[in-house]
Each structure stands twice: as C-alpha cells, then as structure tokens.
Amino acid sequence: MAKSKLNFTPFGGWVVLPQPSAKKTKSGIYLDDETAKQLQTNILEVLAVGPDCRHTKTGDTVMVDPTSEAMLIHIDEVPHLFVNEFQILGKIKK
C-alpha cells in the first residue's frame, strides 16, 4: 500500500477521493449549482486506500461509478469523498 497524502488511513476496502468542485472555472467564472453539478467529473485521483483494497492504490487515477453514492467526509476541514473499492470501475492509464 502506498503512503497516504492525508493525515488519515481508511479501514477495510474504503477509498478516499477529492470532492470534485466546479463552482468556479479556471478563468474565474462562477457557476450556478445546476451547471456546476453537470460539469462534475467521475475521474479522480486516489488520495488514500484501506488495507483491504486489492486493485486500487494511492495516486491512481480512477473512474468512479457515476450512479453510486459516496459519503462526504471532512479531513482537516477539507471535504473528501469516501467510497468502497467496488464502486470504482477501473484505472485510467497515464
């Protein structure tokens, strides 16, 4: 298991991902909630994994099932997504 970038290590088969936020574009344009939700991505970099994760490691770029629900957790006052490894559809090769 790769070393976590966070001050948190999940148990079991849990995976920590950044919360995608598209409230503001790179050019500085603020988006309404509906538009921001439409622009959210389900391709994210893994920040931490539990010891039972067999296919996912910290630093992987993964595609999460867009129909699955993730738990919203706060680590060091920053929101993150908490999903189980089975909710990850696969890795994106770099």
C-alpha positions as CSV (number, residue, x, y, z in Angstrom):
1,M,0.0,0.0,0.0
2,A,1.4,3.4,-1.0
3,K,1.8,6.1,1.6
4,S,-1.2,8.4,2.0
5,K,-1.0,12.1,1.3
6,L,-3.6,12.7,4.0
7,N,-3.4,12.5,7.8
8,F,-6.0,9.7,7.5
9,T,-5.9,6.0,6.6
10,P,-9.2,4.3,5.9
11,F,-10.0,0.8,7.2
12,G,-11.1,-2.2,5.0
13,G,-11.8,-1.6,1.4
14,W,-12.5,2.1,1.6
15,V,-11.0,4.7,-0.7
16,V,-10.7,8.5,-0.2
17,L,-11.1,10.8,-3.2
18,P,-11.1,14.5,-3.6
19,Q,-14.5,16.1,-3.8
20,P,-14.9,17.4,-7.4
21,S,-15.7,21.1,-7.2
22,A,-16.7,23.1,-10.3
23,K,-18.2,26.2,-8.7
24,K,-15.6,28.4,-10.4
25,T,-13.9,27.8,-13.7
26,K,-10.2,28.2,-14.3
27,S,-10.8,31.5,-16.0
28,G,-12.7,32.8,-12.8
29,I,-16.3,32.5,-13.9
30,Y,-18.6,31.4,-11.1
31,L,-21.2,28.8,-12.0
32,D,-24.7,28.2,-10.6
33,D,-25.3,24.9,-8.7
34,E,-27.1,23.2,-11.6
35,T,-24.3,23.9,-14.1
36,A,-21.6,23.0,-11.6
37,K,-23.2,19.6,-11.0
38,Q,-23.4,18.9,-14.7
39,L,-19.6,19.6,-15.1
40,Q,-18.5,17.4,-12.2
41,T,-16.3,14.6,-13.2
42,N,-16.2,11.0,-12.0
43,I,-12.5,10.6,-12.9
44,L,-10.5,11.3,-9.8
45,E,-7.1,10.7,-8.2
46,V,-7.0,8.4,-5.2
47,L,-5.8,10.1,-2.1
48,A,-5.8,7.1,0.4
49,V,-6.8,3.5,0.4
50,G,-7.6,1.0,3.1
51,P,-5.5,-2.2,3.7
52,D,-8.1,-4.5,2.0
53,C,-8.0,-2.6,-1.3
54,R,-6.7,-5.1,-3.9
55,H,-6.9,-3.2,-7.2
56,T,-6.5,0.5,-6.1
57,K,-3.6,2.3,-4.6
58,T,-2.8,5.9,-3.6
59,G,-2.1,8.0,-6.6
60,D,-4.1,6.0,-9.1
61,T,-6.5,7.9,-11.4
62,V,-9.8,6.1,-11.3
63,M,-13.3,6.2,-12.8
64,V,-16.0,6.0,-10.1
65,D,-19.5,4.6,-10.9
66,P,-21.5,7.8,-11.5
67,T,-24.7,6.2,-10.2
68,S,-23.2,5.2,-6.9
69,E,-23.5,7.3,-3.8
70,A,-20.3,8.5,-1.9
71,M,-20.1,9.6,1.7
72,L,-18.9,13.1,2.2
73,I,-16.3,13.3,4.9
74,H,-14.1,16.2,6.2
75,I,-10.4,15.6,6.8
76,D,-8.5,18.6,8.2
77,E,-11.6,20.6,7.4
78,V,-11.4,19.8,3.7
79,P,-14.3,17.9,2.1
80,H,-13.5,14.5,0.5
81,L,-15.4,11.6,-0.9
82,F,-15.4,8.2,0.8
83,V,-16.3,5.2,-1.5
84,N,-15.9,1.5,-1.3
85,E,-13.4,-0.1,-3.8
86,F,-16.2,-1.9,-5.6
87,Q,-17.7,1.5,-6.6
88,I,-14.5,2.1,-8.7
89,L,-15.0,1.0,-12.3
90,G,-11.3,1.0,-13.3
91,K,-8.0,2.8,-13.6
92,I,-7.0,5.4,-16.2
93,K,-3.6,4.7,-17.6
94,K,-1.2,7.6,-17.6
